[in-house]
Amino acid sequence: MVEQDPSNSRLRYMLAMETINNGDLQAGHTVFEQLLAADDTYAAAYFHGAQTLEKLGRIEDARQLYRRGIDVTTRTGDLHTRSELQAALDLLG
């Protein structure tokens, strides 16, 4: 489906989540990177992308992605997702 509609952020997000659920964290992270490169306002991709980085042991990269998501959600006014991103970042210390 993504091949038929590569600009569809929701489909790309679903592909990333399915890839991760199937155990391929690195490939899922790559899909999140592609999604955010095409649509940097897709807030959920920051949260789940950073969580994937945490699972991969890439803690500093996860912090950076949480921070990027916080910046974006502040700019777009998505305060709910912003608070979730901030809470996750705070847990990393």
N, CA, C and O atoms as a Tinker XYZ file with bonds, in Angstrom:
   372  protein
     1  N      0.821000   -1.194000    0.000000    73     2
     2  CA     0.000000    0.000000    0.000000    64     1     3
     3  C      0.867000    1.261000    0.000000    63     2     4     5
     4  O      0.530000    2.253000   -0.645000    81     3
     5  N      1.990000    1.214000    0.730000    73     3     6
     6  CA     2.883000    2.373000    0.769000    64     5     7
     7  C      3.460000    2.647000   -0.608000    63     6     8     9
     8  O      3.624000    3.804000   -0.993000    81     7
     9  N      3.772000    1.588000   -1.356000    73     7    10
    10  CA     4.299000    1.771000   -2.712000    64     9    11
    11  C      3.285000    2.474000   -3.606000    63    10    12    13
    12  O      3.665000    3.253000   -4.480000    81    11
    13  N      1.998000    2.205000   -3.394000    73    11    14
    14  CA     0.959000    2.832000   -4.200000    64    13    15
    15  C      0.711000    4.276000   -3.795000    63    14    16    17
    16  O      0.283000    5.086000   -4.617000    81    15
    17  N      0.977000    4.605000   -2.533000    73    15    18
    18  CA     0.728000    5.957000   -2.026000    64    17    19
    19  C      1.865000    6.357000   -1.084000    63    18    20    21
    20  O      1.660000    6.458000    0.126000    81    19
    21  N      3.067000    6.587000   -1.634000    73    19    22
    22  CA     4.242000    6.846000   -0.799000    64    21    23
    23  C      4.165000    8.128000    0.032000    63    22    24    25
    24  O      4.934000    8.287000    0.980000    81    23
    25  N      3.273000    9.025000   -0.297000    73    23    26
    26  CA     3.163000   10.272000    0.466000    64    25    27
    27  C      2.178000   10.155000    1.629000    63    26    28    29
    28  O      1.960000   11.126000    2.353000    81    27
    29  N      1.584000    8.984000    1.812000    73    27    30
    30  CA     0.606000    8.783000    2.872000    64    29    31
    31  C      1.330000    8.483000    4.192000    63    30    32    33
    32  O      1.816000    7.373000    4.409000    81    31
    33  N      1.389000    9.477000    5.053000    73    31    34
    34  CA     2.120000    9.355000    6.316000    64    33    35
    35  C      1.514000    8.294000    7.223000    63    34    36    37
    36  O      2.239000    7.566000    7.901000    81    35
    37  N      0.209000    8.206000    7.237000    73    35    38
    38  CA    -0.448000    7.215000    8.100000    64    37    39
    39  C     -0.067000    5.801000    7.691000    63    38    40    41
    40  O      0.200000    4.962000    8.551000    81    39
    41  N     -0.038000    5.524000    6.402000    73    39    42
    42  CA     0.355000    4.199000    5.932000    64    41    43
    43  C      1.807000    3.904000    6.296000    63    42    44    45
    44  O      2.138000    2.790000    6.700000    81    43
    45  N      2.668000    4.904000    6.152000    73    43    46
    46  CA     4.082000    4.721000    6.487000    64    45    47
    47  C      4.244000    4.461000    7.992000    63    46    48    49
    48  O      5.063000    3.637000    8.399000    81    47
    49  N      3.457000    5.171000    8.814000    73    47    50
    50  CA     3.486000    4.958000   10.262000    64    49    51
    51  C      3.041000    3.527000   10.594000    63    50    52    53
    52  O      3.663000    2.847000   11.410000    81    51
    53  N      1.970000    3.091000    9.956000    73    51    54
    54  CA     1.460000    1.737000   10.190000    64    53    55
    55  C      2.498000    0.689000    9.771000    63    54    56    57
    56  O      2.654000   -0.331000   10.441000    81    55
    57  N      3.198000    0.939000    8.676000    73    55    58
    58  CA     4.243000    0.023000    8.226000    64    57    59
    59  C      5.367000   -0.038000    9.258000    63    58    60    61
    60  O      5.864000   -1.121000    9.568000    81    59
    61  N      5.765000    1.100000    9.784000    73    59    62
    62  CA     6.825000    1.124000   10.800000    64    61    63
    63  C      6.411000    0.320000   12.024000    63    62    64    65
    64  O      7.191000   -0.486000   12.531000    81    63
    65  N      5.192000    0.535000   12.499000    73    63    66
    66  CA     4.719000   -0.160000   13.692000    64    65    67
    67  C      4.620000   -1.667000   13.445000    63    66    68    69
    68  O      4.983000   -2.459000   14.315000    81    67
    69  N      4.145000   -2.059000   12.298000    73    67    70
    70  CA     4.029000   -3.485000   11.972000    64    69    71
    71  C      5.416000   -4.124000   11.870000    63    70    72    73
    72  O      5.619000   -5.252000   12.321000    81    71
    73  N      6.352000   -3.409000   11.283000    73    71    74
    74  CA     7.719000   -3.920000   11.161000    64    73    75
    75  C      8.327000   -4.136000   12.546000    63    74    76    77
    76  O      8.976000   -5.153000   12.792000    81    75
    77  N      8.116000   -3.189000   13.437000    73    75    78
    78  CA     8.615000   -3.311000   14.808000    64    77    79
    79  C      7.925000   -4.460000   15.528000    63    78    80    81
    80  O      8.578000   -5.246000   16.214000    81    79
    81  N      6.621000   -4.559000   15.378000    73    79    82
    82  CA     5.871000   -5.642000   16.026000    64    81    83
    83  C      6.314000   -7.014000   15.539000    63    82    84    85
    84  O      6.163000   -8.010000   16.246000    81    83
    85  N      6.862000   -7.063000   14.325000    73    83    86
    86  CA     7.385000   -8.320000   13.786000    64    85    87
    87  C      8.832000   -8.562000   14.211000    63    86    88    89
    88  O      9.446000   -9.546000   13.799000    81    87
    89  N      9.376000   -7.659000   15.037000    73    87    90
    90  CA    10.696000   -7.877000   15.613000    64    89    91
    91  C     11.863000   -7.236000   14.908000    63    90    92    93
    92  O     13.002000   -7.402000   15.346000    81    91
    93  N     11.628000   -6.511000   13.837000    73    91    94
    94  CA    12.736000   -5.880000   13.118000    64    93    95
    95  C     12.809000   -4.400000   13.499000    63    94    96    97
    96  O     12.304000   -3.531000   12.787000    81    95
    97  N     13.448000   -4.139000   14.638000    73    95    98
    98  CA    13.521000   -2.776000   15.162000    64    97    99
    99  C     14.274000   -1.835000   14.220000    63    98   100   101
   100  O     13.837000   -0.706000   13.997000    81    99
   101  N     15.386000   -2.285000   13.674000    73    99   102
   102  CA    16.174000   -1.413000   12.811000    64   101   103
   103  C     15.398000   -1.018000   11.560000    63   102   104   105
   104  O     15.404000    0.149000   11.171000    81   103
   105  N     14.737000   -1.969000   10.935000    73   103   106
   106  CA    13.947000   -1.651000    9.737000    64   105   107
   107  C     12.786000   -0.728000   10.097000    63   106   108   109
   108  O     12.465000    0.189000    9.342000    81   107
   109  N     12.156000   -0.967000   11.247000    73   107   110
   110  CA    11.074000   -0.087000   11.687000    64   109   111
   111  C     11.568000    1.329000   11.913000    63   110   112   113
   112  O     10.906000    2.296000   11.536000    81   111
   113  N     12.734000    1.447000   12.530000    73   111   114
   114  CA    13.308000    2.777000   12.744000    64   113   115
   115  C     13.580000    3.473000   11.410000    63   114   116   117
   116  O     13.354000    4.676000   11.274000    81   115
   117  N     14.062000    2.717000   10.436000    73   115   118
   118  CA    14.323000    3.292000    9.109000    64   117   119
   119  C     13.039000    3.844000    8.497000    63   118   120   121
   120  O     13.052000    4.908000    7.877000    81   119
   121  N     11.937000    3.127000    8.668000    73   119   122
   122  CA    10.654000    3.611000    8.139000    64   121   123
   123  C     10.242000    4.898000    8.866000    63   122   124   125
   124  O      9.744000    5.829000    8.233000    81   123
   125  N     10.446000    4.959000   10.189000    73   123   126
   126  CA    10.153000    6.195000   10.917000    64   125   127
   127  C     10.998000    7.352000   10.386000    63   126   128   129
   128  O     10.489000    8.461000   10.223000    81   127
   129  N     12.275000    7.109000   10.116000    73   127   130
   130  CA    13.138000    8.158000    9.562000    64   129   131
   131  C     12.600000    8.650000    8.217000    63   130   132   133
   132  O     12.559000    9.854000    7.964000    81   131
   133  N     12.192000    7.722000    7.364000    73   131   134
   134  CA    11.637000    8.086000    6.064000    64   133   135
   135  C     10.354000    8.892000    6.231000    63   134   136   137
   136  O     10.134000    9.881000    5.532000    81   135
   137  N      9.522000    8.464000    7.154000    73   135   138
   138  CA     8.266000    9.174000    7.421000    64   137   139
   139  C      8.542000   10.603000    7.857000    63   138   140   141
   140  O      7.948000   11.539000    7.322000    81   139
   141  N      9.433000   10.783000    8.817000    73   139   142
   142  CA     9.703000   12.128000    9.331000    64   141   143
   143  C     10.438000   12.996000    8.305000    63   142   144   145
   144  O     10.299000   14.219000    8.323000    81   143
   145  N     11.207000   12.386000    7.423000    73   143   146
   146  CA    11.848000   13.151000    6.352000    64   145   147
   147  C     10.801000   13.711000    5.393000    63   146   148   149
   148  O     10.965000   14.807000    4.856000    81   147
   149  N      9.734000   12.959000    5.183000    73   147   150
   150  CA     8.673000   13.384000    4.269000    64   149   151
   151  C      7.619000   14.246000    4.948000    63   150   152   153
   152  O      7.013000   15.106000    4.308000    81   151
   153  N      7.396000   14.021000    6.250000    73   151   154
   154  CA     6.343000   14.731000    6.985000    64   153   155
   155  C      6.814000   14.944000    8.416000    63   154   156   157
   156  O      6.561000   14.117000    9.292000    81   155
   157  N      7.495000   16.048000    8.645000    73   155   158
   158  CA     8.093000   16.283000    9.964000    64   157   159
   159  C      7.076000   16.704000   11.028000    63   158   160   161
   160  O      7.456000   16.985000   12.164000    81   159
   161  N      5.798000   16.752000   10.674000    73   159   162
   162  CA     4.774000   17.106000   11.658000    64   161   163
   163  C      3.999000   15.882000   12.170000    63   162   164   165
   164  O      3.070000   16.039000   12.962000    81   163
   165  N      4.355000   14.690000   11.742000    73   163   166
   166  CA     3.648000   13.480000   12.168000    64   165   167
   167  C      4.125000   13.118000   13.572000    63   166   168   169
   168  O      5.094000   12.378000   13.743000    81   167
   169  N      3.427000   13.652000   14.569000    73   167   170
   170  CA     3.886000   13.645000   15.956000    64   169   171
   171  C      4.104000   12.245000   16.527000    63   170   172   173
   172  O      5.083000   12.023000   17.240000    81   171
   173  N      3.230000   11.314000   16.234000    73   171   174
   174  CA     3.355000    9.970000   16.812000    64   173   175
   175  C      4.653000    9.290000   16.392000    63   174   176   177
   176  O      5.172000    8.443000   17.120000    81   175
   177  N      5.175000    9.647000   15.242000    73   175   178
   178  CA     6.413000    9.039000   14.770000    64   177   179
   179  C      7.601000    9.436000   15.647000    63   178   180   181
   180  O      8.561000    8.676000   15.773000    81   179
   181  N      7.540000   10.616000   16.249000    73   179   182
   182  CA     8.617000   11.005000   17.159000    64   181   183
   183  C      8.607000   10.137000   18.406000    63   182   184   185
   184  O      9.650000    9.647000   18.839000    81   183
   185  N      7.437000    9.950000   18.976000    73   183   186
   186  CA     7.327000    9.155000   20.199000    64   185   187
   187  C      7.747000    7.706000   19.958000    63   186   188   189
   188  O      8.619000    7.180000   20.651000    81   187
   189  N      7.122000    7.068000   18.974000    73   187   190
   190  CA     7.404000    5.659000   18.732000    64   189   191
   191  C      8.778000    5.454000   18.095000    63   190   192   193
   192  O      9.421000    4.427000   18.315000    81   191
   193  N      9.218000    6.417000   17.318000    73   191   194
   194  CA    10.576000    6.332000   16.775000    64   193   195
   195  C     11.619000    6.404000   17.873000    63   194   196   197
   196  O     12.599000    5.661000   17.848000    81   195
   197  N     11.420000    7.283000   18.827000    73   195   198
   198  CA    12.363000    7.400000   19.944000    64   197   199
   199  C     12.308000    6.160000   20.830000    63   198   200   201
   200  O     13.343000    5.697000   21.310000    81   199
   201  N     11.122000    5.624000   21.049000    73   199   202
   202  CA    11.025000    4.386000   21.829000    64   201   203
   203  C     11.778000    3.249000   21.140000    63   202   204   205
   204  O     12.411000    2.426000   21.800000    81   203
   205  N     11.704000    3.211000   19.827000    73   203   206
   206  CA    12.430000    2.191000   19.076000    64   205   207
   207  C     13.929000    2.382000   19.249000    63   206   208   209
   208  O     14.665000    1.411000   19.422000    81   207
   209  N     14.379000    3.621000   19.205000    73   207   210
   210  CA    15.802000    3.885000   19.430000    64   209   211
   211  C     16.228000    3.435000   20.826000    63   210   212   213
   212  O     17.318000    2.891000   21.003000    81   211
   213  N     15.375000    3.660000   21.804000    73   211   214
   214  CA    15.684000    3.181000   23.160000    64   213   215
   215  C     15.876000    1.666000   23.159000    63   214   216   217
   216  O     16.831000    1.155000   23.744000    81   215
   217  N     14.977000    0.961000   22.509000    73   215   218
   218  CA    15.061000   -0.503000   22.458000    64   217   219
   219  C     16.324000   -0.962000   21.737000    63   218   220   221
   220  O     16.857000   -2.034000   22.024000    81   219
   221  N     16.791000   -0.151000   20.809000    73   219   222
   222  CA    18.029000   -0.466000   20.089000    64   221   223
   223  C     19.267000   -0.077000   20.902000    63   222   224   225
   224  O     20.396000   -0.316000   20.473000    81   223
   225  N     19.053000    0.518000   22.064000    73   223   226
   226  CA    20.171000    0.936000   22.908000    64   225   227
   227  C     20.793000    2.262000   22.504000    63   226   228   229
   228  O     21.870000    2.616000   22.984000    81   227
   229  N     20.133000    2.985000   21.638000    73   227   230
   230  CA    20.642000    4.270000   21.139000    64   229   231
   231  C     19.988000    5.407000   21.931000    63   230   232   233
   232  O     19.169000    6.160000   21.406000    81   231
   233  N     20.370000    5.510000   23.196000    73   231   234
   234  CA    19.697000    6.402000   24.135000    64   233   235
   235  C     19.870000    7.875000   23.757000    63   234   236   237
   236  O     18.902000    8.635000   23.805000    81   235
   237  N     21.065000    8.287000   23.389000    73   235   238
   238  CA    21.261000    9.696000   23.035000    64   237   239
   239  C     20.472000   10.057000   21.775000    63   238   240   241
   240  O     19.920000   11.153000   21.683000    81   239
   241  N     20.418000    9.149000   20.815000    73   239   242
   242  CA    19.611000    9.387000   19.616000    64   241   243
   243  C     18.128000    9.489000   19.980000    63   242   244   245
   244  O     17.397000   10.297000   19.409000    81   243
   245  N     17.691000    8.663000   20.935000    73   243   246
   246  CA    16.297000    8.727000   21.396000    64   245   247
   247  C     16.023000   10.087000   22.031000    63   246   248   249
   248  O     14.990000   10.700000   21.761000    81   247
   249  N     16.935000   10.560000   22.869000    73   247   250
   250  CA    16.766000   11.885000   23.486000    64   249   251
   251  C     16.609000   12.968000   22.414000    63   250   252   253
   252  O     15.740000   13.835000   22.507000    81   251
   253  N     17.458000   12.897000   21.411000    73   251   254
   254  CA    17.412000   13.904000   20.341000    64   253   255
   255  C     16.084000   13.855000   19.599000    63   254   256   257
   256  O     15.524000   14.896000   19.255000    81   255
   257  N     15.583000   12.659000   19.352000    73   255   258
   258  CA    14.312000   12.537000   18.630000    64   257   259
   259  C     13.155000   13.027000   19.496000    63   258   260   261
   260  O     12.252000   13.696000   18.992000    81   259
   261  N     13.165000   12.705000   20.798000    73   259   262
   262  CA    12.148000   13.253000   21.696000    64   261   263
   263  C     12.186000   14.779000   21.656000    63   262   264   265
   264  O     11.139000   15.421000   21.573000    81   263
   265  N     13.375000   15.359000   21.712000    73   263   266
   266  CA    13.505000   16.829000   21.691000    64   265   267
   267  C     12.978000   17.419000   20.386000    63   266   268   269
   268  O     12.290000   18.440000   20.395000    81   267
   269  N     13.299000   16.778000   19.271000    73   267   270
   270  CA    12.760000   17.250000   17.982000    64   269   271
   271  C     11.244000   17.203000   17.995000    63   270   272   273
   272  O     10.587000   18.138000   17.536000    81   271
   273  N     10.682000   16.116000   18.520000    73   271   274
   274  CA     9.235000   15.986000   18.612000    64   273   275
   275  C      8.618000   17.042000   19.505000    63   274   276   277
   276  O      7.547000   17.566000   19.200000    81   275
   277  N      9.280000   17.358000   20.603000    73   275   278
   278  CA     8.799000   18.411000   21.499000    64   277   279
   279  C      8.781000   19.748000   20.775000    63   278   280   281
   280  O      7.821000   20.509000   20.897000    81   279
   281  N      9.829000   20.038000   20.025000    73   279   282
   282  CA     9.875000   21.291000   19.253000    64   281   283
   283  C      8.728000   21.357000   18.243000    63   282   284   285
   284  O      8.052000   22.378000   18.119000    81   283
   285  N      8.521000   20.257000   17.528000    73   283   286
   286  CA     7.477000   20.230000   16.497000    64   285   287
   287  C      6.095000   20.366000   17.121000    63   286   288   289
   288  O      5.277000   21.155000   16.648000    81   287
   289  N      5.829000   19.608000   18.172000    73   287   290
   290  CA     4.497000   19.653000   18.770000    64   289   291
   291  C      4.231000   20.979000   19.478000    63   290   292   293
   292  O      3.081000   21.404000   19.588000    81   291
   293  N      5.270000   21.621000   19.949000    73   291   294
   294  CA     5.109000   22.966000   20.510000    64   293   295
   295  C      4.701000   23.921000   19.395000    63   294   296   297
   296  O      3.795000   24.739000   19.555000    81   295
   297  N      5.385000   23.801000   18.270000    73   295   298
   298  CA     5.109000   24.673000   17.119000    64   297   299
   299  C      3.706000   24.447000   16.550000    63   298   300   301
   300  O      3.042000   25.395000   16.131000    81   299
   301  N      3.259000   23.183000   16.537000    73   299   302
   302  CA     1.958000   22.879000   15.937000    64   301   303
   303  C      0.809000   22.960000   16.940000    63   302   304   305
   304  O     -0.358000   22.877000   16.558000    81   303
   305  N      1.139000   23.123000   18.226000    73   303   306
   306  CA     0.096000   23.244000   19.243000    64   305   307
   307  C     -0.468000   21.919000   19.724000    63   306   308   309
   308  O     -1.534000   21.895000   20.339000    81   307
   309  N      0.222000   20.815000   19.457000    73   307   310
   310  CA    -0.216000   19.490000   19.898000    64   309   311
   311  C      0.314000   19.258000   21.314000    63   310   312   313
   312  O      1.303000   18.553000   21.516000    81   311
   313  N     -0.355000   19.856000   22.271000    73   311   314
   314  CA     0.135000   19.838000   23.644000    64   313   315
   315  C      0.040000   18.466000   24.301000    63   314   316   317
   316  O      0.848000   18.137000   25.169000    81   315
   317  N     -0.932000   17.672000   23.898000    73   315   318
   318  CA    -1.053000   16.325000   24.461000    64   317   319
   319  C      0.171000   15.479000   24.101000    63   318   320   321
   320  O      0.807000   14.890000   24.974000    81   319
   321  N      0.489000   15.428000   22.815000    73   319   322
   322  CA     1.647000   14.640000   22.394000    64   321   323
   323  C      2.923000   15.242000   22.946000    63   322   324   325
   324  O      3.852000   14.518000   23.303000    81   323
   325  N      2.974000   16.566000   23.017000    73   323   326
   326  CA     4.149000   17.216000   23.592000    64   325   327
   327  C      4.376000   16.742000   25.019000    63   326   328   329
   328  O      5.513000   16.459000   25.398000    81   327
   329  N      3.320000   16.650000   25.817000    73   327   330
   330  CA     3.478000   16.214000   27.200000    64   329   331
   331  C      3.931000   14.752000   27.272000    63   330   332   333
   332  O      4.704000   14.395000   28.161000    81   331
   333  N      3.467000   13.911000   26.358000    73   331   334
   334  CA     3.916000   12.517000   26.326000    64   333   335
   335  C      5.392000   12.427000   25.966000    63   334   336   337
   336  O      6.135000   11.645000   26.558000    81   335
   337  N      5.811000   13.226000   24.999000    73   335   338
   338  CA     7.218000   13.246000   24.610000    64   337   339
   339  C      8.095000   13.744000   25.753000    63   338   340   341
   340  O      9.164000   13.189000   26.011000    81   339
   341  N      7.644000   14.784000   26.432000    73   339   342
   342  CA     8.402000   15.336000   27.550000    64   341   343
   343  C      8.518000   14.328000   28.695000    63   342   344   345
   344  O      9.580000   14.199000   29.304000    81   343
   345  N      7.438000   13.622000   28.985000    73   343   346
   346  CA     7.455000   12.612000   30.056000    64   345   347
   347  C      8.439000   11.492000   29.705000    63   346   348   349
   348  O      9.189000   11.036000   30.569000    81   347
   349  N      8.442000   11.052000   28.458000    73   347   350
   350  CA     9.366000   10.002000   28.047000    64   349   351
   351  C     10.811000   10.485000   28.133000    63   350   352   353
   352  O     11.694000    9.748000   28.572000    81   351
   353  N     11.045000   11.725000   27.712000    73   351   354
   354  CA    12.386000   12.296000   27.799000    64   353   355
   355  C     12.828000   12.394000   29.254000    63   354   356   357
   356  O     13.970000   12.074000   29.583000    81   355
   357  N     11.933000   12.832000   30.115000    73   355   358
   358  CA    12.256000   12.952000   31.537000    64   357   359
   359  C     12.636000   11.598000   32.147000    63   358   360   361
   360  O     13.511000   11.532000   33.010000    81   359
   361  N     11.992000   10.539000   31.708000    73   359   362
   362  CA    12.314000    9.205000   32.218000    64   361   363
   363  C     13.731000    8.776000   31.842000    63   362   364   365
   364  O     14.360000    7.999000   32.559000    81   363
   365  N     14.225000    9.280000   30.727000    73   363   366
   366  CA    15.589000    8.943000   30.313000    64   365   367
   367  C     16.631000    9.680000   31.157000    63   366   368   369
   368  O     17.791000    9.276000   31.245000    81   367
   369  N     16.175000   10.778000   31.775000    73   367   370
   370  CA    17.070000   11.547000   32.647000    64   369   371
   371  C     18.005000   12.457000   31.941000    63   370   372
   372  O     18.797000   13.147000   32.582000    81   371
